[in-house]
Amino acid sequence: MPEGWHGPGRGFRPPWWPEGEPFPPVGPGGWPGMRRHFVRRIIVAVALFFILIVLASAFVVHALSNASGPGTGRGSAPIVVVVLILAIVAVTRSVRRMARPVGDVMDAAERVAGGDYSARVEERGPPEMRRLARSFNAMTERLSASEEVRRNLLADVAHELRTPLSVIRGNTEGILDGLYPPDRAHLEPLLEETVVMARLLDDLQTLSTAEAGVLRLHRERVHPADLVEDAAAAFRPRAAEKNVRLEGHASAGLPELDIDPVRIGEVLANLLANALRHTPSGGSVTVSAGRAGDAVEFAVADTGTGIDAGELPHVFDRFVKTSDSGGAGLGLAIARALVEAHGGRISAESQPGLGTTMRFTLPVAPA
């Protein structure tokens, strides 16, 4: 599901709504109440305007009807005119105070519709209008960030596809020109590069569907210990080849999880593959599971080279990879998307030279 969505009636908060601002707005009636309150403001202002017009007109008529008296009508007429002018000015200012912020939002919305995501609205006017302006500015900021991410993603995908396409084109042209014989030695590299491209496209599809909240999960009730044992067993041969000690253990009495075991298996496999890749011979890797409040926490810890402090906040971003990484830099981004698709959270801790620990939590299955 999209970020901020918690199901109908369970606190939907749009991604563009300001951080720290409750949605729906707190107070009597929430969002509908706030909207009705603003509408009432306009209705009261307009009604007050017409009431004052009627009263002022009545005073004028009364003054004119008594114009034949000893100066009474002449004395009250200027007062009535002054009161009428003041009433018109007061009501006009009140309406303008509410109308100007709406006009600002309309002008900014037109700029955003034209592709200008730098449009911002000044926070002014009644509290409702200030909150609307704050929400609009947060929305445009996130639209601008999303547009930047989109451009970077296209550039990264083009960069990742350029190398295999260059290999395929060069070898194919060489075979067609007679420089290379069409034998197994020259055709196998072409097949390998197509596999690389297919894997990249599959990873991008998984990542995009998971982040969009439309990834289909085939949920089952699974015991955490089974996930840990299966993941450790799958990577023990690779760990033995590198002379790395791989251990797996789960706390006793852990509750079952309602998850897609294949997808969570992919998460553990990705974390273990990274841990083994960066752990030198003689080191160790541990995969574990334990209770963490209303969730189960999985951890993959290694005694490898660690991650620099400047790179640690970005390890789960797309196409972020180290120089010795063999992939496209999508593995941890996919891991985060899959964990969050299950309603969990993932994090990383690391000390350069001492190792890295990747943790993620999954909610316990309802009874």
N, C-alpha and C positions, 0 to 999 in steps of 0.2 A: 504494500500500500504506500501511497505517497507520504513523504515526511509530514508529520503533524496530524495525520489521519488516525483516529482511534476508533472508528466505527460510528455508525449513526447514533446520535444521542449520547455519545461518550466523550465529548470534548474535542470536536474537530477544531483545529487551529490551522488556518491557511499558512503556507510557508512564508508568505510575505508579511504576516502579522508581526508587529514588533515583539522582540524578545522581552519577557517579563510582563507583558500585557495579557491578562486573561482573555480567553475567547470561548464563548461569547462574553462580552463585557460584563463585569460584575455590577450588581445593583438590581433594583426592582425591574424584573422583566428581561434582564440581560440585553442582548442586541435588539430584539423587538421593542423592549421598553425604552432603550436609548433612542431608537428611531421615532417612536411615538412621542417621546418627550420633545424631540427637535421639531416635529411637525406641529405639536401643540404650541411651541414658541412662535412659529410663523402665524398660526391661526390667531393666537392671542394678540400678536402685534397688529395684524390686519384688522381684527375686530375692534381693538382699541382705537385704531385710526378712524374707522367709520363711526364709532360711538362719539368720538370727539368732534367729528364733522357734524354729526346730527345735533349734538349739544350746542356747538358753536352756531349752527344755523338757527336753532331755536332762540338763542340769545339775540341774534341779529334781528330775527323777526319780531321778538318782543321789544327790542329797542326801537325798531322802526315804527311799531304800532303805538308806542308812547312818545313819538317824536313831537307831538303837539303839546306835551306836558312842559312844565317849567324847567327845561334843560336836562331832564332825566335821561331821555333817549340819547341826546348828544353826548352826555358824559359816559354812558355805558358802552356805546358803540366802539370807541377806540379800544377799550379794555377787551371787548369780545374779539376784535380783530387781532390784538396782540396774543391773546390766549390761543386763538385758532392757529396763528403762525407758529407759536411755540410748540403746539401739539403736532403740527405737520412736521416740523423740524425734528422733534424727538422721535416720532414714529419712523420717519425716513431714516434717521441715523440707526435706529434699532434694526430695521429691515436690511439696511446696507451692511451693518456689522455681520449679519448672517449670510448675506448674499455674496459679499466679496470673496470669502474663503471658498464658497462653492464655485465661483468663477475661476479662481486660481486653479482648483482641481480640474475643472473642465479644460482650461488651457493646457495644463501640464499633461492631461490624459491625451489630448490631441497630439502633443509632441511625442509622447511615448508610442502612440499608434503609428506615427511616421518613422519610428525607429530610433528616436533620440532618447536613450535610456538615462541620460544625465539630468533629465527634468526633475526638479524638486519643488516642493510647495512650502511656503512659509507657514509656520504654525501660529495661527492667530484666530481670533473670534471666540465663540462660545466653546465650552469644553468638548462638545461633540465634534465641532469642526477641527479643533486642534488634534483630537484623536484620529479623525479621518485623514488629516494631513500627515500625521505621524505614520499611519498605516500605509498611505500612498508612497511616502518616501522610502519606507522599508521595502515595499513591493518593487519600486524601480531599482533600488540597490541590488536586490536579488536577481532581477531581470538582467541587470548589467553584468553581474557575476556569472550568471548562467550563459550569457552570450560569450563572455570571455572563455569559459570552460568549453563551450561548443567549438570555438575557433581553435583553441589549443588541442582539442580532441581530434579535429580534422587534420591538423598539422602532424600530430603524433602518429595517427593511423597512416597518413601518406608516407611518413618517414619509415615506419615499420614495414610497409609493403614494398618500399622502393628496392631494398636489398634482394629479397627473393625474386622479384620481377626482373631485376637486372641479371641475376644468375640465369633464370629461365630464358630470357631473351638472348643473352650472349651465347649460351650453349646451343640453343636452337638454331641461331644464325650460323654458328660454326658447323653444325651438322649439315644444314642445308647448303652451305658453301663448300662442303667437302673437306673442311679442315679437320673435323672429328668424325670417326666412324660411328654409325648409329648402333653401338654395342651397349652392353649392360653397364660398363664403366662410365659411359657418358650419359646414359638415360636415367640411371639411379639418382644422381644429384638433382635432376629436374623433378623427379617424383618426391624427393625429400623436401624441396622448396615448396611444392604445392601442399604438402602436409603441414609445413610451417604456416603457410597462408590460411589453410583451412582451420588450424588450431586457433590462430589469431581471430578469425572471424567468429568462430564458435565462442571464444572467450568474450568478445565484444557483445555478442547477442545475449549471452548469459548475464553479463554485467548490466546491459541496458534494460532487460526485462526485470531483473531483480530490483534495480533502482527505481523503475517505474511502478513497482508494486504489482506487476502482472505475471510474475513467475509462478508457475503451477507447482505446488508442493504436494507430494504424495506422503501424507503424514501417517506415521505409525507410532505405537507406544513402544519405546525402546529404552533399555536400561543403559545408563551411562557407562557402566563397566564394559559392556559389549562393544561400545564404540571405541573405548580406549584400547581394548585388547586387539580388536580388528586392525586398528591403525598401527599399533606397535608391531603386530605380526607381519603386516605388509612391508614395513620398512626395515625389519631386522636384517635381511640379506644385504641390503645396501649399506646399512651401518657396519656390518661385519666386514665388508670390502674396504671400508675406510678406517677400520680399527677404531670405531666409535661405539661406546657402550650405550645401548638404547634400552630404557626401562619404561614400563607402563604400570600404573596402579590407580585404583579408584577407592575412595572412602567407602566403608561399609554402610549399608542402609540408605543408599541414595535413592530418591524417588524416580519413577519413570518419567520420560520426556515424550511429549507429543510432537514429533518432528519428522522431517524427511531424512531418513538415515543416509541416503545416497548423497544428498547435498551437504549434510554435516560431515560425512566421510570425506567429501572433497575439501572442506575447510581444514580438517585435521591433516589430510594428506599434503595440502599446500604448506601448512605451518611446519610439518615435519620435514618436508623436502627442503625448505629454506634453512631450517635448523641444521640439518646434515650438511648442506652445501657450505655453511659458514663455520662448521666445527672442525678443527684440525684433528689429525690422528692422535689417539690417546684421550680425547675429550669424551663428553657424555651428553646425551639428550634424554630428557624425561618428559613423558606425556602423562597427565594426571587429571583426575576429576574429583571435585569436592563440593560440599554444600555451601551456598552463599545466600543466606536469607531465603527468599521465595524462588530461588533459581539454583541451577547447577553450574559451577564454574569449571571450565576446562582450561588447562595451561600446558604450553609446550615450552620448556626451558632448555637452554643449551649453554655450553661453556665455550662458545665460539668467540669470534672477533668483536662482536657487538656492533652497535650502530652509533654514529656520531650524534651528538645532541642536536645539531642543526638539522639533521635529516630525519630524526625520530618523529616529529609532528607530521611528516608527509609520507610515511611508509605505506599508508593505506590509500594514497592517491593513485590515479591512473598513470601508467607509464613511468612510474618512479622505480628505478632499479639501480643496483650497484654495478661496478665495472665487471665483476665476475659472475653476474647473473646471466643465466642462459635463456631466459624467457623475454617476454615483451614488457614486463613490468605491470601485468594485470592481475597476478595471482592474489596479492593481498587486497586489492580493490574488490575482487570477486569474493574473497573470504568475508570482507566486511559486509558486502551487499547480501550475501547468503545468511549471515548471522542476523542482520537487521530484518531480513524478510521473515525470520522466525520470532521476531520480537526481542532479540537479544542485543548485546553490546560487545564490542571487541576493543582491546587496547594493547599497547606495547610498552614494555619497560626494557631498558638496556643500559649497560655501562661498557664503553669501549675497552676491549681487552679482557673483559670478565664474562661476557655473555649477554643473551637476550631472552626475555620471557614474553611470550604472547598469550594473552588471556581472552577468553570470551565466555559470556554467560548465556544460558538458555532458560526460559521460564519452565517451571515444573508443570507437568500435565495436570489438568483439573481432576479431582477425584471422581 
